[in-house]
Amino acid sequence: MKIPDSYRVAIVPASDTGAIEMALWSLLGARGIDILAWESFGAAWVSDVVKQLRLDDINVYKADYGELPDLERVEWSRDVVFTWNGTTSGVRVPDGNWIPDNREGLSICDATSAVFAMPVEWEKLDVVTWSWQKVMGGEAQHGMLVLSPRAVQRLESYTPDWPLPKIFRLTSDGKLIEGIFKGETINTPSMICVEDALDGLRWGKAMGGLEALIARSNANLSAISSWVGRTEWVDFLAVNPLIRSNTSVCLSIVDPWFKKLALEQQLVVPKKIDSFLEAEHVAYDINGYRAAPPGLRIWAGATVETDDLETLFPWLDWAFEKIRYEMEEV
Protein backbone atom coordinates (compact mmCIF):
# COMPACT_ATOMS: atom_id res chain seq x y z
CA MET A 1 0.00 0.00 0.00
CA LYS A 2 1.48 3.35 -1.03
CA ILE A 3 1.28 6.55 1.00
CA PRO A 4 -2.07 8.22 0.17
CA ASP A 5 -1.81 11.33 -2.00
CA SER A 6 -3.55 13.38 0.70
CA TYR A 7 -0.75 12.71 3.21
CA ARG A 8 2.17 15.14 3.69
CA VAL A 9 5.74 13.78 3.56
CA ALA A 10 8.82 15.61 4.84
CA ILE A 11 12.52 15.08 5.49
CA VAL A 12 13.31 15.85 9.12
CA PRO A 13 16.80 17.16 10.02
CA ALA A 14 17.16 14.57 12.77
CA SER A 15 17.20 10.81 13.14
CA ASP A 16 14.06 8.68 13.37
CA THR A 17 13.99 9.37 17.11
CA GLY A 18 14.06 13.10 16.41
CA ALA A 19 11.18 12.75 13.97
CA ILE A 20 8.91 10.98 16.46
CA GLU A 21 9.84 13.46 19.19
CA MET A 22 8.87 16.33 16.87
CA ALA A 23 5.45 14.69 16.44
CA LEU A 24 4.95 13.98 20.14
CA TRP A 25 5.87 17.50 21.25
CA SER A 26 3.76 19.13 18.53
CA LEU A 27 0.59 17.03 18.66
CA LEU A 28 0.03 15.57 22.13
CA GLY A 29 -2.04 17.15 24.88
CA ALA A 30 -5.28 17.77 22.99
CA ARG A 31 -6.86 14.57 24.37
CA GLY A 32 -5.92 11.58 26.52
CA ILE A 33 -3.05 9.36 25.45
CA ASP A 34 -2.47 5.61 25.29
CA ILE A 35 1.19 4.59 24.88
CA LEU A 36 2.32 1.05 24.05
CA ALA A 37 5.84 -0.07 24.91
CA TRP A 38 7.42 -3.49 24.46
CA GLU A 39 11.03 -2.52 23.83
CA SER A 40 13.55 0.23 24.54
CA PHE A 41 12.42 2.90 22.10
CA GLY A 42 8.77 2.54 23.04
CA ALA A 43 9.86 2.94 26.65
CA ALA A 44 11.73 6.12 25.63
CA TRP A 45 8.50 7.62 24.25
CA VAL A 46 6.80 6.82 27.55
CA SER A 47 9.57 8.68 29.38
CA ASP A 48 9.28 11.67 27.04
CA VAL A 49 5.54 12.01 27.53
CA VAL A 50 5.40 11.28 31.24
CA LYS A 51 8.59 12.95 32.47
CA GLN A 52 9.22 15.71 29.94
CA LEU A 53 5.78 16.79 28.71
CA ARG A 54 4.30 15.87 32.11
CA LEU A 55 0.86 15.17 30.76
CA ASP A 56 -1.69 13.76 33.18
CA ASP A 57 -4.22 11.70 31.20
CA ILE A 58 -1.94 8.88 30.13
CA ASN A 59 -2.43 5.12 29.96
CA VAL A 60 0.79 3.13 29.56
CA TYR A 61 0.55 -0.47 28.32
CA LYS A 62 3.83 -2.34 28.61
CA ALA A 63 4.95 -5.85 27.74
CA ASP A 64 8.16 -7.77 28.34
CA TYR A 65 10.73 -8.21 25.60
CA GLY A 66 9.42 -10.80 23.14
CA GLU A 67 5.76 -9.99 23.74
CA LEU A 68 3.10 -7.44 22.80
CA PRO A 69 0.74 -5.62 25.15
CA ASP A 70 -2.96 -6.43 24.88
CA LEU A 71 -3.92 -4.35 21.84
CA GLU A 72 -7.61 -4.71 22.68
CA ARG A 73 -7.16 -2.44 25.71
CA VAL A 74 -6.38 0.58 23.54
CA GLU A 75 -9.05 3.27 23.53
CA TRP A 76 -9.29 4.99 20.15
CA SER A 77 -11.09 8.02 21.54
CA ARG A 78 -7.56 8.88 22.69
CA ASP A 79 -4.27 9.49 20.87
CA VAL A 80 -2.24 6.28 20.60
CA VAL A 81 1.57 6.10 20.37
CA PHE A 82 3.33 2.86 19.40
CA THR A 83 6.17 1.32 17.41
CA TRP A 84 5.20 -0.82 14.42
CA ASN A 85 8.36 -2.92 14.71
CA GLY A 86 10.36 -3.14 17.92
CA THR A 87 13.98 -2.92 16.81
CA THR A 88 15.40 -3.96 20.19
CA SER A 89 12.95 -6.80 20.88
CA GLY A 90 12.29 -8.34 17.48
CA VAL A 91 8.53 -7.90 17.95
CA ARG A 92 6.13 -6.21 15.54
CA VAL A 93 2.39 -5.65 15.46
CA PRO A 94 0.89 -8.40 13.27
CA ASP A 95 -1.13 -5.98 11.12
CA GLY A 96 -3.27 -2.85 11.34
CA ASN A 97 -6.59 -4.58 11.97
CA TRP A 98 -6.62 -3.45 15.60
CA ILE A 99 -6.71 0.21 14.49
CA PRO A 100 -10.27 1.32 13.60
CA ASP A 101 -10.99 3.47 10.56
CA ASN A 102 -13.39 5.63 12.60
CA ARG A 103 -10.91 6.41 15.38
CA GLU A 104 -11.29 9.74 17.14
CA GLY A 105 -7.72 10.07 18.33
CA LEU A 106 -4.54 10.06 16.27
CA SER A 107 -2.48 6.93 15.66
CA ILE A 108 1.17 8.01 16.03
CA CYS A 109 3.59 5.34 14.83
CA ASP A 110 7.36 4.96 14.94
CA ALA A 111 7.82 2.72 11.88
CA THR A 112 11.60 2.61 11.84
CA SER A 113 12.85 -0.80 10.60
CA ALA A 114 9.33 -1.51 9.26
CA VAL A 115 8.96 0.76 6.22
CA PHE A 116 10.24 -0.99 3.05
CA ALA A 117 10.39 -4.40 4.78
CA MET A 118 6.81 -5.21 5.78
CA PRO A 119 3.33 -4.03 4.80
CA VAL A 120 2.50 -0.74 6.53
CA GLU A 121 -1.18 0.17 6.41
CA TRP A 122 -0.87 3.91 5.88
CA GLU A 123 -4.56 4.74 6.11
CA LYS A 124 -4.58 3.28 9.63
CA LEU A 125 -1.87 5.74 10.64
CA ASP A 126 -1.99 9.50 11.15
CA VAL A 127 1.66 10.13 11.97
CA VAL A 128 4.48 7.89 10.74
CA THR A 129 8.23 8.30 11.21
CA TRP A 130 11.24 6.30 10.05
CA SER A 131 14.87 6.82 9.11
CA TRP A 132 16.97 6.33 5.99
CA GLN A 133 19.31 4.20 8.06
CA LYS A 134 17.39 1.00 8.55
CA VAL A 135 15.87 -1.09 5.74
CA MET A 136 17.42 0.89 2.87
CA GLY A 137 20.80 1.07 4.58
CA GLY A 138 21.20 4.85 4.32
CA GLU A 139 22.71 7.47 6.61
CA ALA A 140 21.50 7.52 10.20
CA GLN A 141 20.89 11.16 11.00
CA HIS A 142 17.90 11.88 8.77
CA GLY A 143 14.30 10.97 9.44
CA MET A 144 11.03 11.00 7.54
CA LEU A 145 7.73 12.37 8.81
CA VAL A 146 4.36 11.55 7.25
CA LEU A 147 1.15 13.30 8.34
CA SER A 148 -2.44 12.38 7.51
CA PRO A 149 -5.05 15.13 6.92
CA ARG A 150 -6.31 14.45 10.46
CA ALA A 151 -2.84 15.12 11.88
CA VAL A 152 -2.59 18.35 9.87
CA GLN A 153 -5.98 19.42 11.21
CA ARG A 154 -4.73 18.82 14.76
CA LEU A 155 -1.62 20.91 14.13
CA GLU A 156 -3.67 23.79 12.79
CA SER A 157 -6.30 23.71 15.52
CA TYR A 158 -4.26 22.95 18.65
CA THR A 159 -1.34 24.75 20.27
CA PRO A 160 0.58 22.92 23.02
CA ASP A 161 1.00 24.58 26.40
CA TRP A 162 4.79 24.24 26.27
CA PRO A 163 7.30 26.17 24.16
CA LEU A 164 8.50 24.36 21.04
CA PRO A 165 12.12 24.54 19.85
CA LYS A 166 12.44 25.92 16.33
CA ILE A 167 13.46 22.54 14.95
CA PHE A 168 10.15 21.03 16.20
CA ARG A 169 7.83 23.67 14.74
CA LEU A 170 5.53 22.52 11.96
CA THR A 171 3.14 25.48 11.94
CA SER A 172 3.35 29.27 11.69
CA ASP A 173 0.47 31.54 12.67
CA GLY A 174 -1.77 28.51 13.06
CA LYS A 175 -1.09 27.11 9.57
CA LEU A 176 1.04 24.18 8.45
CA ILE A 177 4.43 25.25 7.12
CA GLU A 178 3.81 23.76 3.68
CA GLY A 179 7.35 24.34 2.49
CA ILE A 180 8.66 21.62 4.82
CA PHE A 181 6.55 19.14 2.86
CA LYS A 182 7.60 20.45 -0.55
CA GLY A 183 11.36 20.04 -0.32
CA GLU A 184 12.32 22.92 1.96
CA THR A 185 14.19 22.02 5.14
CA ILE A 186 14.61 23.64 8.54
CA ASN A 187 18.35 23.01 8.34
CA THR A 188 20.12 22.04 5.13
CA PRO A 189 20.83 18.29 5.09
CA SER A 190 23.96 16.89 3.53
CA MET A 191 23.37 16.53 -0.20
CA ILE A 192 25.69 13.51 -0.21
CA CYS A 193 23.34 11.83 2.30
CA VAL A 194 20.34 12.76 0.15
CA GLU A 195 21.97 11.28 -2.94
CA ASP A 196 22.84 8.15 -0.95
CA ALA A 197 19.16 7.79 0.02
CA LEU A 198 18.09 8.29 -3.60
CA ASP A 199 20.61 5.67 -4.68
CA GLY A 200 19.04 3.25 -2.19
CA LEU A 201 15.60 3.92 -3.67
CA ARG A 202 16.94 3.32 -7.17
CA TRP A 203 18.42 0.03 -5.99
CA GLY A 204 15.09 -0.96 -4.42
CA LYS A 205 13.27 -0.18 -7.64
CA ALA A 206 15.80 -2.26 -9.60
CA MET A 207 15.20 -5.17 -7.21
CA GLY A 208 11.50 -5.10 -8.07
CA GLY A 209 10.11 -2.38 -5.84
CA LEU A 210 8.35 -2.60 -2.49
CA GLU A 211 7.00 -6.13 -2.93
CA ALA A 212 10.47 -7.42 -3.74
CA LEU A 213 12.02 -5.67 -0.74
CA ILE A 214 9.41 -7.19 1.56
CA ALA A 215 10.01 -10.59 -0.04
CA ARG A 216 13.76 -10.29 0.57
CA SER A 217 13.22 -9.57 4.27
CA ASN A 218 10.73 -12.42 4.55
CA ALA A 219 13.18 -14.79 2.88
CA ASN A 220 15.83 -13.79 5.40
CA LEU A 221 13.48 -14.42 8.31
CA SER A 222 12.56 -17.80 6.79
CA ALA A 223 16.24 -18.76 6.57
CA ILE A 224 16.81 -17.81 10.21
CA SER A 225 13.66 -19.73 11.20
CA SER A 226 14.96 -22.87 9.47
CA TRP A 227 18.29 -22.60 11.26
CA VAL A 228 16.62 -22.00 14.63
CA GLY A 229 14.37 -25.00 13.99
CA ARG A 230 17.34 -27.35 13.65
CA THR A 231 19.50 -25.72 16.35
CA GLU A 232 19.03 -26.72 19.98
CA TRP A 233 20.92 -23.91 21.67
CA VAL A 234 18.94 -20.96 20.27
CA ASP A 235 15.31 -19.85 19.86
CA PHE A 236 13.36 -16.69 18.99
CA LEU A 237 12.86 -14.12 21.72
CA ALA A 238 9.35 -13.66 20.29
CA VAL A 239 7.67 -17.02 20.85
CA ASN A 240 4.62 -16.12 18.75
CA PRO A 241 5.61 -16.33 15.04
CA LEU A 242 2.86 -13.86 14.08
CA ILE A 243 4.66 -11.00 15.83
CA ARG A 244 8.27 -11.79 14.88
CA SER A 245 10.16 -9.05 13.12
CA ASN A 246 11.59 -9.83 9.69
CA THR A 247 14.25 -7.15 10.01
CA SER A 248 15.59 -6.94 13.57
CA VAL A 249 15.56 -10.62 14.51
CA CYS A 250 16.19 -11.17 18.22
CA LEU A 251 17.22 -14.59 19.51
CA SER A 252 17.46 -16.15 22.95
CA ILE A 253 20.09 -18.68 24.02
CA VAL A 254 18.16 -21.61 25.47
CA ASP A 255 20.86 -24.21 26.03
CA PRO A 256 20.51 -25.79 29.53
CA TRP A 257 24.15 -24.98 30.28
CA PHE A 258 23.54 -21.30 29.53
CA LYS A 259 20.36 -21.13 31.59
CA LYS A 260 22.24 -22.33 34.66
CA LEU A 261 24.66 -19.40 34.48
CA ALA A 262 24.28 -16.30 36.62
CA LEU A 263 23.00 -13.26 34.73
CA GLU A 264 26.45 -11.66 34.71
CA GLN A 265 27.88 -14.74 32.99
CA GLN A 266 24.93 -14.98 30.59
CA LEU A 267 25.64 -11.45 29.40
CA VAL A 268 29.21 -12.47 28.60
CA VAL A 269 28.23 -15.24 26.16
CA PRO A 270 26.58 -13.23 23.34
CA LYS A 271 29.18 -10.51 23.82
CA LYS A 272 31.94 -13.07 23.19
CA ILE A 273 30.09 -14.51 20.18
CA ASP A 274 29.91 -11.00 18.79
CA SER A 275 33.63 -10.41 19.41
CA PHE A 276 34.73 -13.74 17.93
CA LEU A 277 32.78 -13.28 14.72
CA GLU A 278 33.91 -9.68 14.36
CA ALA A 279 37.53 -10.80 14.73
CA GLU A 280 36.94 -13.32 11.93
CA HIS A 281 35.26 -10.62 9.79
CA VAL A 282 32.13 -12.76 9.67
CA ALA A 283 29.53 -10.58 11.42
CA TYR A 284 29.36 -7.26 13.23
CA ASP A 285 27.21 -5.96 16.08
CA ILE A 286 25.09 -9.08 16.55
CA ASN A 287 25.00 -8.89 20.33
CA GLY A 288 21.51 -8.21 21.65
CA TYR A 289 20.50 -4.68 22.59
CA ARG A 290 22.06 -3.59 25.86
CA ALA A 291 18.71 -3.28 27.70
CA ALA A 292 17.27 -6.53 26.27
CA PRO A 293 17.63 -10.01 27.79
CA PRO A 294 20.99 -11.69 26.95
CA GLY A 295 20.89 -12.94 23.38
CA LEU A 296 21.69 -12.19 19.76
CA ARG A 297 20.26 -9.71 17.28
CA ILE A 298 20.65 -10.35 13.54
CA TRP A 299 19.73 -7.73 10.98
CA ALA A 300 17.67 -9.33 8.21
CA GLY A 301 16.41 -6.33 6.26
CA ALA A 302 16.17 -6.11 2.49
CA THR A 303 19.82 -5.16 1.94
CA VAL A 304 20.98 -8.48 3.46
CA GLU A 305 21.55 -11.42 1.12
CA THR A 306 20.01 -14.70 2.27
CA ASP A 307 23.14 -16.59 1.16
CA ASP A 308 25.20 -14.51 3.57
CA LEU A 309 22.92 -15.54 6.42
CA GLU A 310 23.28 -19.19 5.42
CA THR A 311 27.05 -18.71 5.63
CA LEU A 312 26.71 -17.10 9.07
CA PHE A 313 24.84 -19.96 10.76
CA PRO A 314 27.74 -22.48 11.01
CA TRP A 315 29.93 -19.71 12.39
CA LEU A 316 27.34 -19.00 15.09
CA ASP A 317 27.28 -22.70 16.03
CA TRP A 318 31.07 -22.76 16.14
CA ALA A 319 31.31 -19.62 18.28
CA PHE A 320 28.75 -20.85 20.80
CA GLU A 321 30.44 -24.24 21.20
CA LYS A 322 33.85 -22.59 21.53
CA ILE A 323 32.62 -20.26 24.28
CA ARG A 324 30.80 -23.01 26.14
CA TYR A 325 33.94 -25.19 26.09
CA GLU A 326 36.15 -22.34 27.30
CA MET A 327 33.78 -21.32 30.12
CA GLU A 328 33.29 -24.89 31.26
CA GLU A 329 37.05 -25.33 31.45
CA VAL A 330 37.47 -22.33 33.78
C-alpha positions as CSV (number, residue, x, y, z in Angstrom):
1,M,0.0,0.0,0.0
2,K,1.5,3.3,-1.0
3,I,1.3,6.6,1.0
4,P,-2.1,8.2,0.2
5,D,-1.8,11.3,-2.0
6,S,-3.5,13.4,0.7
7,Y,-0.8,12.7,3.2
8,R,2.2,15.1,3.7
9,V,5.7,13.8,3.6
10,A,8.8,15.6,4.8
11,I,12.5,15.1,5.5
12,V,13.3,15.8,9.1
13,P,16.8,17.2,10.0
14,A,17.2,14.6,12.8
15,S,17.2,10.8,13.1
16,D,14.1,8.7,13.4
17,T,14.0,9.4,17.1
18,G,14.1,13.1,16.4
19,A,11.2,12.7,14.0
20,I,8.9,11.0,16.5
21,E,9.8,13.5,19.2
22,M,8.9,16.3,16.9
23,A,5.4,14.7,16.4
24,L,5.0,14.0,20.1
25,W,5.9,17.5,21.2
26,S,3.8,19.1,18.5
27,L,0.6,17.0,18.7
28,L,0.0,15.6,22.1
29,G,-2.0,17.1,24.9
30,A,-5.3,17.8,23.0
31,R,-6.9,14.6,24.4
32,G,-5.9,11.6,26.5
33,I,-3.0,9.4,25.4
34,D,-2.5,5.6,25.3
35,I,1.2,4.6,24.9
36,L,2.3,1.1,24.1
37,A,5.8,-0.1,24.9
38,W,7.4,-3.5,24.5
39,E,11.0,-2.5,23.8
40,S,13.6,0.2,24.5
41,F,12.4,2.9,22.1
42,G,8.8,2.5,23.0
43,A,9.9,2.9,26.6
44,A,11.7,6.1,25.6
45,W,8.5,7.6,24.2
46,V,6.8,6.8,27.6
47,S,9.6,8.7,29.4
48,D,9.3,11.7,27.0
49,V,5.5,12.0,27.5
50,V,5.4,11.3,31.2
51,K,8.6,12.9,32.5
52,Q,9.2,15.7,29.9
53,L,5.8,16.8,28.7
54,R,4.3,15.9,32.1
55,L,0.9,15.2,30.8
56,D,-1.7,13.8,33.2
57,D,-4.2,11.7,31.2
58,I,-1.9,8.9,30.1
59,N,-2.4,5.1,30.0
60,V,0.8,3.1,29.6
61,Y,0.6,-0.5,28.3
62,K,3.8,-2.3,28.6
63,A,5.0,-5.9,27.7
64,D,8.2,-7.8,28.3
65,Y,10.7,-8.2,25.6
66,G,9.4,-10.8,23.1
67,E,5.8,-10.0,23.7
68,L,3.1,-7.4,22.8
69,P,0.7,-5.6,25.1
70,D,-3.0,-6.4,24.9
71,L,-3.9,-4.4,21.8
72,E,-7.6,-4.7,22.7
73,R,-7.2,-2.4,25.7
74,V,-6.4,0.6,23.5
75,E,-9.1,3.3,23.5
76,W,-9.3,5.0,20.2
77,S,-11.1,8.0,21.5
78,R,-7.6,8.9,22.7
79,D,-4.3,9.5,20.9
80,V,-2.2,6.3,20.6
81,V,1.6,6.1,20.4
82,F,3.3,2.9,19.4
83,T,6.2,1.3,17.4
84,W,5.2,-0.8,14.4
85,N,8.4,-2.9,14.7
86,G,10.4,-3.1,17.9
87,T,14.0,-2.9,16.8
88,T,15.4,-4.0,20.2
89,S,12.9,-6.8,20.9
90,G,12.3,-8.3,17.5
91,V,8.5,-7.9,18.0
92,R,6.1,-6.2,15.5
93,V,2.4,-5.6,15.5
94,P,0.9,-8.4,13.3
95,D,-1.1,-6.0,11.1
96,G,-3.3,-2.9,11.3
97,N,-6.6,-4.6,12.0
98,W,-6.6,-3.4,15.6
99,I,-6.7,0.2,14.5
100,P,-10.3,1.3,13.6
101,D,-11.0,3.5,10.6
102,N,-13.4,5.6,12.6
103,R,-10.9,6.4,15.4
104,E,-11.3,9.7,17.1
105,G,-7.7,10.1,18.3
106,L,-4.5,10.1,16.3
107,S,-2.5,6.9,15.7
108,I,1.2,8.0,16.0
109,C,3.6,5.3,14.8
110,D,7.4,5.0,14.9
111,A,7.8,2.7,11.9
112,T,11.6,2.6,11.8
113,S,12.8,-0.8,10.6
114,A,9.3,-1.5,9.3
115,V,9.0,0.8,6.2
116,F,10.2,-1.0,3.0
117,A,10.4,-4.4,4.8
118,M,6.8,-5.2,5.8
119,P,3.3,-4.0,4.8
120,V,2.5,-0.7,6.5
121,E,-1.2,0.2,6.4
122,W,-0.9,3.9,5.9
123,E,-4.6,4.7,6.1
124,K,-4.6,3.3,9.6
125,L,-1.9,5.7,10.6
126,D,-2.0,9.5,11.2
127,V,1.7,10.1,12.0
128,V,4.5,7.9,10.7
129,T,8.2,8.3,11.2
130,W,11.2,6.3,10.1
131,S,14.9,6.8,9.1
132,W,17.0,6.3,6.0
133,Q,19.3,4.2,8.1
134,K,17.4,1.0,8.5
135,V,15.9,-1.1,5.7
136,M,17.4,0.9,2.9
137,G,20.8,1.1,4.6
138,G,21.2,4.8,4.3
139,E,22.7,7.5,6.6
140,A,21.5,7.5,10.2
141,Q,20.9,11.2,11.0
142,H,17.9,11.9,8.8
143,G,14.3,11.0,9.4
144,M,11.0,11.0,7.5
145,L,7.7,12.4,8.8
146,V,4.4,11.5,7.3
147,L,1.1,13.3,8.3
148,S,-2.4,12.4,7.5
149,P,-5.0,15.1,6.9
150,R,-6.3,14.4,10.5
151,A,-2.8,15.1,11.9
152,V,-2.6,18.3,9.9
153,Q,-6.0,19.4,11.2
154,R,-4.7,18.8,14.8
155,L,-1.6,20.9,14.1
156,E,-3.7,23.8,12.8
157,S,-6.3,23.7,15.5
158,Y,-4.3,22.9,18.7
159,T,-1.3,24.8,20.3
160,P,0.6,22.9,23.0
161,D,1.0,24.6,26.4
162,W,4.8,24.2,26.3
163,P,7.3,26.2,24.2
164,L,8.5,24.4,21.0
165,P,12.1,24.5,19.9
166,K,12.4,25.9,16.3
167,I,13.5,22.5,15.0
168,F,10.1,21.0,16.2
169,R,7.8,23.7,14.7
170,L,5.5,22.5,12.0
171,T,3.1,25.5,11.9
172,S,3.4,29.3,11.7
173,D,0.5,31.5,12.7
174,G,-1.8,28.5,13.1
175,K,-1.1,27.1,9.6
176,L,1.0,24.2,8.4
177,I,4.4,25.3,7.1
178,E,3.8,23.8,3.7
179,G,7.4,24.3,2.5
180,I,8.7,21.6,4.8
181,F,6.5,19.1,2.9
182,K,7.6,20.5,-0.6
183,G,11.4,20.0,-0.3
184,E,12.3,22.9,2.0
185,T,14.2,22.0,5.1
186,I,14.6,23.6,8.5
187,N,18.3,23.0,8.3
188,T,20.1,22.0,5.1
189,P,20.8,18.3,5.1
190,S,24.0,16.9,3.5
191,M,23.4,16.5,-0.2
192,I,25.7,13.5,-0.2
193,C,23.3,11.8,2.3
194,V,20.3,12.8,0.2
195,E,22.0,11.3,-2.9
196,D,22.8,8.1,-1.0
197,A,19.2,7.8,0.0
198,L,18.1,8.3,-3.6
199,D,20.6,5.7,-4.7
200,G,19.0,3.3,-2.2
201,L,15.6,3.9,-3.7
202,R,16.9,3.3,-7.2
203,W,18.4,0.0,-6.0
204,G,15.1,-1.0,-4.4
205,K,13.3,-0.2,-7.6
206,A,15.8,-2.3,-9.6
207,M,15.2,-5.2,-7.2
208,G,11.5,-5.1,-8.1
209,G,10.1,-2.4,-5.8
210,L,8.4,-2.6,-2.5
211,E,7.0,-6.1,-2.9
212,A,10.5,-7.4,-3.7
213,L,12.0,-5.7,-0.7
214,I,9.4,-7.2,1.6
215,A,10.0,-10.6,0.0
216,R,13.8,-10.3,0.6
217,S,13.2,-9.6,4.3
218,N,10.7,-12.4,4.6
219,A,13.2,-14.8,2.9
220,N,15.8,-13.8,5.4
221,L,13.5,-14.4,8.3
222,S,12.6,-17.8,6.8
223,A,16.2,-18.8,6.6
224,I,16.8,-17.8,10.2
225,S,13.7,-19.7,11.2
226,S,15.0,-22.9,9.5
227,W,18.3,-22.6,11.3
228,V,16.6,-22.0,14.6
229,G,14.4,-25.0,14.0
230,R,17.3,-27.4,13.7
231,T,19.5,-25.7,16.3
232,E,19.0,-26.7,20.0
233,W,20.9,-23.9,21.7
234,V,18.9,-21.0,20.3
235,D,15.3,-19.8,19.9
236,F,13.4,-16.7,19.0
237,L,12.9,-14.1,21.7
238,A,9.3,-13.7,20.3
239,V,7.7,-17.0,20.8
240,N,4.6,-16.1,18.7
241,P,5.6,-16.3,15.0
242,L,2.9,-13.9,14.1
243,I,4.7,-11.0,15.8
244,R,8.3,-11.8,14.9
245,S,10.2,-9.1,13.1
246,N,11.6,-9.8,9.7
247,T,14.3,-7.1,10.0
248,S,15.6,-6.9,13.6
249,V,15.6,-10.6,14.5
250,C,16.2,-11.2,18.2
251,L,17.2,-14.6,19.5
252,S,17.5,-16.1,23.0
253,I,20.1,-18.7,24.0
254,V,18.2,-21.6,25.5
255,D,20.9,-24.2,26.0
256,P,20.5,-25.8,29.5
257,W,24.2,-25.0,30.3
258,F,23.5,-21.3,29.5
259,K,20.4,-21.1,31.6
260,K,22.2,-22.3,34.7
261,L,24.7,-19.4,34.5
262,A,24.3,-16.3,36.6
263,L,23.0,-13.3,34.7
264,E,26.4,-11.7,34.7
265,Q,27.9,-14.7,33.0
266,Q,24.9,-15.0,30.6
267,L,25.6,-11.5,29.4
268,V,29.2,-12.5,28.6
269,V,28.2,-15.2,26.2
270,P,26.6,-13.2,23.3
271,K,29.2,-10.5,23.8
272,K,31.9,-13.1,23.2
273,I,30.1,-14.5,20.2
274,D,29.9,-11.0,18.8
275,S,33.6,-10.4,19.4
276,F,34.7,-13.7,17.9
277,L,32.8,-13.3,14.7
278,E,33.9,-9.7,14.4
279,A,37.5,-10.8,14.7
280,E,36.9,-13.3,11.9
281,H,35.3,-10.6,9.8
282,V,32.1,-12.8,9.7
283,A,29.5,-10.6,11.4
284,Y,29.4,-7.3,13.2
285,D,27.2,-6.0,16.1
286,I,25.1,-9.1,16.5
287,N,25.0,-8.9,20.3
288,G,21.5,-8.2,21.7
289,Y,20.5,-4.7,22.6
290,R,22.1,-3.6,25.9
291,A,18.7,-3.3,27.7
292,A,17.3,-6.5,26.3
293,P,17.6,-10.0,27.8
294,P,21.0,-11.7,27.0
295,G,20.9,-12.9,23.4
296,L,21.7,-12.2,19.8
297,R,20.3,-9.7,17.3
298,I,20.7,-10.3,13.5
299,W,19.7,-7.7,11.0
300,A,17.7,-9.3,8.2
301,G,16.4,-6.3,6.3
302,A,16.2,-6.1,2.5
303,T,19.8,-5.2,1.9
304,V,21.0,-8.5,3.5
305,E,21.6,-11.4,1.1
306,T,20.0,-14.7,2.3
307,D,23.1,-16.6,1.2
308,D,25.2,-14.5,3.6
309,L,22.9,-15.5,6.4
310,E,23.3,-19.2,5.4
311,T,27.0,-18.7,5.6
312,L,26.7,-17.1,9.1
313,F,24.8,-20.0,10.8
314,P,27.7,-22.5,11.0
315,W,29.9,-19.7,12.4
316,L,27.3,-19.0,15.1
317,D,27.3,-22.7,16.0
318,W,31.1,-22.8,16.1
319,A,31.3,-19.6,18.3
320,F,28.7,-20.9,20.8
321,E,30.4,-24.2,21.2
322,K,33.8,-22.6,21.5
323,I,32.6,-20.3,24.3
324,R,30.8,-23.0,26.1
325,Y,33.9,-25.2,26.1
326,E,36.2,-22.3,27.3
327,M,33.8,-21.3,30.1
328,E,33.3,-24.9,31.3
329,E,37.0,-25.3,31.5
330,V,37.5,-22.3,33.8
